[in-house]
Amino acid sequence: MCDQRVGELILLDSMFPKQCQWDDPSVGQAVSEQDYEFVYGKALEFTFQCDKHLDIICTLGVDYPKTTTLSGNGIHVHCRVLDGRLSNSVQKTLNDRVGDYLSSSNNGSTDTDTGLDYDIISVIQKIQELWTDLDSIKLLANNTSSYNCPANGGDHASNDTNQTLGGNNNDDDVEDRDAGISRYWIYSHHIKSTKKRQLIIDLARELHLTGFTCVGKPGFICVEGGHRYCEQFWQQIRSLSWQRITLIDTERHLPTAPGGSSDGCGLAFVDYHELADTAHMFRLLEANKCDSVVKNFLGFTTN
């Protein structure tokens, strides 16, 4: 019987690489090896490093996810502010807000058949939001150039945002670089993991990107849409554990409708979906007259 806690932590680690410290090395090894059969028979403890200013100390009881209640054997989290320049009231305020969120989201045990009101990943993401919302933290961020707290997308997505907004770039520079419709072509040695495949689909749809995942060996991913969202997708996907993954081509400045709206113009696909094999992929690409990138990458002759 598998331990669902470990499955969630594998996903958490793939979303936020190198931000989890495991109290028990055997848990860390299971997560690193993506061992979904690993069973841990006691409370599972780890520390999530939000950034250099904040640690989130997490405990998942043996009854999680059957219950998420704080008073039972569910989730327990404690936020620890590490920066000495911040008063103790900041830590207390943050922990109070986290407690309010957990209490309002779940007032007791929740059976897994009906679904949980939250899980450890959503709790950590909510804490990141609360952390960045604190006025004192915003003040510190304005006075500390190295400050960086990822929010809802992991460290890669946040670093990409900082590169876009930081430095001496003015608003026009940012708008010019991020504007327009792009198409990203990604090759992977293989795409087989069910959880990883679902994560790819969910992320693409969350960012309003169209395209496809071609599963199997080799695997291909194509996404198209707003350039900054294609780039965010790539940065988050590449941070997962892969034997090999490569961005093989990007198509920038695809045609848009008058006024800058995409309205489907320049887009080859109407939604994001999964393809069973390369035969299905080539039929789709040929039908949409956009098969040259993959064929050139594989060494096929194109007319």
C-alpha positions as CSV (number, residue, x, y, z in Angstrom):
1,M,0.0,0.0,0.0
2,C,1.5,3.3,-1.0
3,D,1.9,6.4,1.2
4,Q,0.0,9.3,-0.3
5,R,2.1,11.7,1.7
6,V,5.2,10.7,-0.2
7,G,3.4,11.1,-3.5
8,E,2.5,14.7,-2.6
9,L,6.0,15.5,-1.5
10,I,7.5,14.1,-4.7
11,L,5.2,16.6,-6.6
12,L,6.2,19.4,-4.1
13,D,9.9,18.7,-4.7
14,S,9.4,18.8,-8.4
15,M,7.6,22.1,-8.2
16,F,10.2,23.7,-5.8
17,P,13.5,21.9,-6.4
18,K,16.0,22.0,-3.5
19,Q,13.7,23.9,-1.2
20,C,12.8,20.9,1.0
21,Q,15.0,19.6,3.9
22,W,13.9,16.2,5.1
23,D,14.2,15.3,8.8
24,D,14.6,11.6,7.9
25,P,17.1,10.9,5.1
26,S,15.1,7.9,4.0
27,V,12.2,10.2,3.1
28,G,14.5,12.4,1.1
29,Q,15.9,9.4,-0.8
30,A,12.4,8.2,-1.6
31,V,11.4,11.6,-2.9
32,S,14.6,12.0,-4.9
33,E,14.1,8.6,-6.5
34,Q,10.4,9.2,-7.0
35,D,9.6,6.0,-5.1
36,Y,5.8,6.1,-4.9
37,E,5.8,2.7,-3.2
38,F,7.7,4.0,-0.2
39,V,5.7,3.8,3.1
40,Y,6.5,5.8,6.1
41,G,4.8,4.6,9.3
42,K,5.0,7.7,11.5
43,A,4.6,11.5,11.4
44,L,6.6,12.9,8.4
45,E,8.5,16.1,9.1
46,F,10.4,18.4,6.8
47,T,11.3,22.1,6.4
48,F,10.4,24.1,3.3
49,Q,12.7,27.0,2.6
50,C,10.5,29.7,1.2
51,D,13.6,32.0,0.9
52,K,16.6,33.1,2.9
53,H,14.2,35.0,5.3
54,L,11.6,32.3,6.0
55,D,11.4,28.6,6.8
56,I,8.1,26.6,7.0
57,I,8.3,23.7,9.4
58,C,5.8,21.1,8.3
59,T,4.5,17.9,9.9
60,L,2.2,15.4,8.1
61,G,0.6,13.1,10.6
62,V,0.0,9.4,9.9
63,D,-3.7,10.1,9.3
64,Y,-3.0,12.6,6.6
65,P,-4.7,13.0,4.1
66,K,-7.7,11.3,5.6
67,T,-7.8,14.3,8.0
68,T,-6.2,17.7,7.7
69,T,-7.4,19.0,11.1
70,L,-4.7,20.7,13.2
71,S,-5.9,19.1,16.4
72,G,-5.8,15.6,14.9
73,N,-3.1,13.7,13.0
74,G,-3.2,15.9,9.9
75,I,-1.2,18.9,8.9
76,H,0.8,21.1,11.3
77,V,2.9,24.0,10.0
78,H,4.9,26.7,11.8
79,C,6.5,29.7,10.0
80,R,10.0,30.7,11.3
81,V,11.3,34.1,10.3
82,L,15.1,34.0,10.0
83,D,15.9,37.7,9.4
84,G,16.9,39.4,12.6
85,R,15.9,42.8,11.2
86,L,12.2,41.7,11.4
87,S,10.4,41.9,14.8
88,N,8.9,38.9,16.4
89,S,5.5,40.4,15.6
90,V,6.0,39.6,12.0
91,Q,6.4,35.9,12.7
92,K,3.4,36.0,15.0
93,T,1.3,37.8,12.5
94,L,2.2,35.4,9.7
95,N,1.5,32.3,11.9
96,D,-1.8,33.8,13.0
97,R,-2.9,34.4,9.4
98,V,-1.9,30.9,8.4
99,G,-3.9,29.5,11.4
100,D,-6.9,31.5,10.3
101,Y,-6.6,30.2,6.7
102,L,-6.4,26.6,7.9
103,S,-9.3,27.0,10.3
104,S,-11.5,28.6,7.8
105,S,-10.7,26.0,5.1
106,N,-11.2,22.9,7.2
107,N,-13.1,22.7,10.5
108,G,-12.5,19.0,11.0
109,S,-11.9,15.7,9.4
110,T,-12.5,15.4,5.7
111,D,-12.9,12.0,4.1
112,T,-10.8,11.5,1.0
113,D,-13.8,10.2,-1.0
114,T,-15.3,13.7,-0.9
115,G,-12.0,15.5,-1.3
116,L,-9.8,17.6,1.0
117,D,-10.3,21.3,1.5
118,Y,-6.5,21.7,1.2
119,D,-3.3,19.8,1.0
120,I,0.3,20.5,1.9
121,I,1.1,22.0,-1.5
122,S,-1.8,24.4,-1.4
123,V,-0.9,25.3,2.2
124,I,2.7,26.2,1.3
125,Q,1.5,28.2,-1.7
126,K,-0.9,30.1,0.5
127,I,1.8,30.8,3.1
128,Q,4.0,32.2,0.2
129,E,1.1,34.6,-0.7
130,L,0.6,35.7,3.0
131,W,4.4,36.2,3.3
132,T,4.6,38.5,0.4
133,D,1.5,40.4,1.4
134,L,2.9,41.6,4.7
135,D,3.7,45.3,4.5
136,S,6.9,44.9,6.6
137,I,8.2,42.3,4.2
138,K,7.5,44.6,1.2
139,L,9.5,47.3,3.0
140,L,12.4,44.9,3.4
141,A,12.2,43.8,-0.2
142,N,12.5,47.4,-1.3
143,N,15.6,47.9,0.8
144,T,17.3,44.6,0.0
145,S,18.2,44.0,-3.6
146,S,18.8,40.2,-3.1
147,Y,15.4,39.6,-1.6
148,N,13.4,37.0,-3.5
149,C,10.4,35.0,-2.3
150,P,8.8,32.7,-4.9
151,A,5.1,32.7,-5.1
152,N,2.8,30.2,-6.8
153,G,5.2,28.8,-9.3
154,G,8.4,28.0,-7.7
155,D,11.9,29.5,-7.7
156,H,12.4,29.3,-11.5
157,A,9.3,31.2,-12.3
158,S,10.1,33.9,-9.7
159,N,13.7,34.3,-10.9
160,D,12.4,34.7,-14.4
161,T,10.0,37.4,-13.2
162,N,12.9,39.2,-11.4
163,Q,15.0,39.1,-14.5
164,T,12.1,40.6,-16.4
165,L,11.3,43.4,-14.0
166,G,14.7,44.0,-12.4
167,G,17.7,46.1,-13.4
168,N,17.4,49.3,-15.4
169,N,14.7,48.1,-17.8
170,N,11.9,50.5,-18.2
171,D,8.2,49.6,-18.7
172,D,8.6,49.9,-22.5
173,D,11.5,47.4,-22.5
174,V,9.5,44.9,-20.5
175,E,6.5,45.2,-22.7
176,D,8.5,44.9,-25.9
177,R,10.3,41.8,-24.7
178,D,7.2,40.0,-23.3
179,A,4.6,41.0,-25.9
180,G,3.5,38.8,-28.8
181,I,2.6,35.2,-29.4
182,S,5.3,32.5,-29.2
183,R,5.5,28.8,-29.8
184,Y,8.0,26.6,-27.8
185,W,9.1,23.2,-29.0
186,I,10.5,20.8,-26.2
187,Y,12.1,17.4,-26.6
188,S,12.4,14.9,-23.7
189,H,14.2,11.5,-23.7
190,H,10.8,10.1,-22.5
191,I,7.6,11.2,-21.0
192,K,5.8,8.4,-19.1
193,S,5.1,9.5,-15.5
194,T,1.4,9.9,-15.0
195,K,1.8,12.6,-12.4
196,K,4.3,14.5,-14.5
197,R,2.0,14.3,-17.5
198,Q,-0.9,15.7,-15.5
199,L,1.3,18.4,-14.1
200,I,2.3,19.5,-17.7
201,I,-1.4,19.6,-18.8
202,D,-2.5,21.5,-15.7
203,L,0.3,24.1,-16.0
204,A,-0.4,24.7,-19.7
205,R,-4.1,25.2,-19.1
206,E,-3.4,27.4,-16.1
207,L,-1.2,29.6,-18.3
208,H,-3.8,29.6,-21.1
209,L,-1.4,27.9,-23.5
210,T,-2.5,25.6,-26.4
211,G,-0.5,22.7,-27.8
212,F,0.2,19.1,-26.9
213,T,2.2,16.5,-25.0
214,C,3.4,13.5,-27.0
215,V,4.0,10.8,-24.5
216,G,6.4,7.8,-24.8
217,K,10.0,7.6,-25.9
218,P,10.9,10.1,-27.2
219,G,8.6,12.7,-25.8
220,F,7.7,16.1,-27.2
221,I,5.9,19.1,-25.8
222,C,4.6,22.1,-27.8
223,V,3.1,25.1,-26.2
224,E,1.9,28.4,-27.8
225,G,0.5,31.6,-26.5
226,G,1.7,34.7,-24.8
227,H,5.6,34.8,-24.8
228,R,6.0,35.4,-21.1
229,Y,3.7,32.4,-20.3
230,C,5.5,30.1,-22.7
231,E,8.8,31.1,-21.0
232,Q,7.2,30.6,-17.6
233,F,6.0,27.2,-18.7
234,W,9.4,26.2,-19.9
235,Q,11.2,27.3,-16.8
236,Q,8.9,25.3,-14.5
237,I,8.9,22.2,-16.7
238,R,12.6,22.1,-17.0
239,S,13.0,22.2,-13.2
240,L,11.4,18.8,-12.9
241,S,13.5,15.6,-12.8
242,W,14.3,14.5,-16.3
243,Q,16.8,12.1,-17.9
244,R,17.1,14.7,-20.7
245,I,15.0,17.7,-21.7
246,T,15.8,20.3,-24.3
247,L,14.2,23.4,-25.7
248,I,14.8,22.6,-29.4
249,D,13.2,25.7,-31.0
250,T,11.2,28.8,-30.3
251,E,9.0,30.7,-32.7
252,R,8.5,34.3,-31.8
253,H,6.2,37.1,-32.9
254,L,3.5,34.8,-34.4
255,P,0.7,36.7,-36.2
256,T,-1.9,38.4,-33.9
257,A,-5.3,39.9,-34.6
258,P,-5.6,43.7,-35.0
259,G,-5.0,45.5,-31.7
260,G,-2.6,42.8,-30.4
261,S,-5.2,40.2,-29.4
262,S,-4.3,36.6,-30.3
263,D,-7.9,35.6,-31.1
264,G,-6.5,32.3,-32.5
265,C,-4.4,34.1,-35.1
266,G,-1.0,32.4,-35.6
267,L,-2.0,29.6,-33.2
268,A,-1.9,26.1,-34.6
269,F,-3.9,24.5,-31.9
270,V,-7.2,25.2,-30.3
271,D,-6.5,23.7,-26.8
272,Y,-4.0,21.7,-24.9
273,H,-4.2,17.9,-25.0
274,E,-2.1,14.7,-24.8
275,L,-1.1,12.5,-27.8
276,A,-0.5,8.8,-27.4
277,D,2.5,8.5,-29.7
278,T,4.6,10.1,-32.5
279,A,2.3,8.8,-35.2
280,H,-0.6,10.8,-33.8
281,M,1.7,13.8,-33.4
282,F,2.9,13.8,-37.0
283,R,-0.6,13.5,-38.3
284,L,-1.6,16.5,-36.2
285,L,1.5,18.6,-37.2
286,E,1.1,17.8,-40.9
287,A,-2.6,18.8,-40.7
288,N,-1.6,22.1,-39.1
289,K,1.4,22.6,-41.5
290,C,3.9,23.0,-38.6
291,D,5.8,19.7,-38.7
292,S,9.2,21.1,-39.9
293,V,10.7,21.8,-36.5
294,V,10.3,18.2,-35.2
295,K,11.2,16.6,-38.5
296,N,14.4,18.7,-38.8
297,F,15.3,17.9,-35.2
298,L,14.9,14.2,-35.9
299,G,16.9,14.5,-39.1
300,F,14.0,13.9,-41.5
301,T,14.0,15.5,-44.9
302,T,11.3,18.2,-45.3
303,N,10.1,19.7,-48.5
